[in-house]
């Protein structure tokens, strides 16, 4: 029975994390998920369910030969595995659906090019002649501090 409980706990962890992921990837995610301790609570709960579920499945695998395995337990393990697969595929489909709606929503707007041109114009700098040149990002300055080389003699 520990395998059934473990698989169901792992399924609950996948469901909880998947729903939180789908909701967080919306264009306007709920504030309770992105700020505060609710996101941390969901993460900790998901990890606890997943680890406990996998631990119970491992306990079942270690004690496989010692306990008799009945037909009802085999059927329940099969049902819980099917339920896990259904939950996982449903979440993957929801994530793909949210990705395609996000792509069509951003490609459907026609004001993206003027807004981008305006952003480049506002982030321009003046050179010595007074002409405005667009600001270019230098990839060598990624915002990280430079490492200081050691000055030991070779």
C-alpha positions in Angstrom: 0.0 0.0 0.0 3.0 2.3 0.4 3.5 2.3 -3.4 -0.1 3.6 -4.0 0.3 6.3 -1.3 3.7 7.3 -2.7 2.5 7.5 -6.3 -0.6 9.5 -5.2 1.6 11.9 -3.1 3.9 12.4 -6.1 0.9 13.0 -8.3 -0.4 15.6 -5.9 3.1 17.3 -6.0 3.1 17.3 -9.8 -0.5 18.7 -9.9 0.3 21.4 -7.3 3.5 22.5 -9.0 1.9 22.4 -12.5 -1.1 24.5 -11.5 1.1 27.0 -9.9 3.4 27.1 -12.9 0.5 27.6 -15.4 -1.0 30.3 -13.2 2.4 32.0 -12.7 3.1 32.1 -16.5 0.0 34.1 -17.3 0.4 37.6 -18.5 -1.0 39.0 -15.2 -0.2 36.4 -12.5 -2.0 36.7 -9.2 -0.2 38.8 -6.6 -0.4 36.1 -3.9 1.7 33.8 -6.1 4.5 36.2 -7.2 4.9 38.2 -3.9 5.0 37.1 -0.3 5.3 33.7 1.2 2.6 31.9 -0.8 5.0 31.0 -3.6 7.5 29.7 -1.0 4.8 27.7 0.7 3.7 26.1 -2.5 7.3 25.2 -3.4 8.1 23.7 0.0 4.8 21.7 0.0 5.5 20.4 -3.5 9.0 19.3 -2.6 7.7 17.7 0.6 5.0 15.7 -1.2 7.4 14.7 -4.0 10.2 13.5 -1.6 7.7 11.7 0.6 6.0 10.0 -2.4 9.3 8.9 -3.9 10.5 7.7 -0.5 7.4 5.5 -0.1 7.8 4.1 -3.6 11.5 3.3 -2.7 10.3 1.7 0.5 7.9 -0.5 -1.5 10.7 -1.4 -4.0 13.1 -2.4 -1.2 10.5 -4.5 0.6 9.0 -6.0 -2.5 9.8 -9.7 -1.8 8.9 -9.6 1.9 5.3 -8.6 1.7 2.7 -10.4 -0.4 1.4 -8.4 -3.3 -2.4 -8.7 -3.8 -4.5 -8.1 -6.8 -6.2 -5.1 -5.4 -2.8 -3.5 -4.7 -1.7 -4.2 -8.3 -4.9 -2.6 -9.6 -4.5 0.4 -7.3 -0.9 0.9 -8.4 -1.9 0.8 -12.0 -4.8 3.2 -11.5 -2.5 5.7 -9.6 0.2 5.4 -12.4 -2.5 6.2 -15.0 -3.7 9.1 -12.9 -0.1 10.4 -12.7 0.4 10.2 -16.4 -3.0 12.0 -17.1 -2.1 14.8 -14.7 1.4 15.2 -16.2 0.1 15.3 -19.8 -2.7 17.7 -18.8 -0.2 20.1 -17.3 2.1 19.8 -20.3 -0.8 20.6 -22.6 -1.8 23.6 -20.5 1.7 24.9 -20.6 1.9 24.5 -24.4 -1.5 26.2 -24.7 -0.3 29.1 -22.5 2.8 29.4 -24.6 0.9 29.6 -27.9 -1.6 32.1 -26.6 1.3 34.3 -25.3 3.0 34.2 -28.7 -0.2 35.0 -30.6 -1.0 37.8 -28.1 2.3 39.5 -28.6 2.4 38.9 -32.4 -1.1 40.2 -32.7 -0.3 43.7 -31.4 0.7 46.2 -34.1 2.1 48.8 -31.8 5.2 46.8 -30.9 7.5 48.4 -33.6 6.7 52.0 -32.8 7.0 51.3 -29.0 10.4 49.7 -29.7 11.5 52.7 -31.8 10.4 55.0 -29.1 12.4 53.1 -26.4 15.5 53.2 -28.6 15.0 57.0 -29.1 14.6 57.7 -25.4 17.7 55.6 -24.4 20.0 57.5 -26.8 23.1 59.4 -25.7 24.7 62.6 -27.0 28.1 62.6 -28.4 30.6 65.5 -28.7 29.0 66.9 -31.9 25.6 67.1 -30.3 24.1 64.3 -32.5 22.0 61.7 -30.9 23.3 58.1 -31.2 21.5 55.1 -29.9 22.8 53.4 -26.8 24.4 50.1 -27.5 24.9 47.4 -24.9 28.4 46.1 -24.5 28.2 42.4 -23.8 31.6 42.4 -22.0 30.0 44.5 -19.3 27.3 42.1 -18.1 26.8 43.8 -14.8 29.1 41.5 -12.9 32.2 42.6 -11.1 35.5 41.9 -12.8 37.7 39.3 -11.3 41.0 40.6 -10.0 43.9 38.6 -11.1 46.4 37.6 -8.5 49.6 39.7 -8.4 51.9 36.9 -7.3 55.2 36.5 -9.1 55.4 33.6 -11.5 
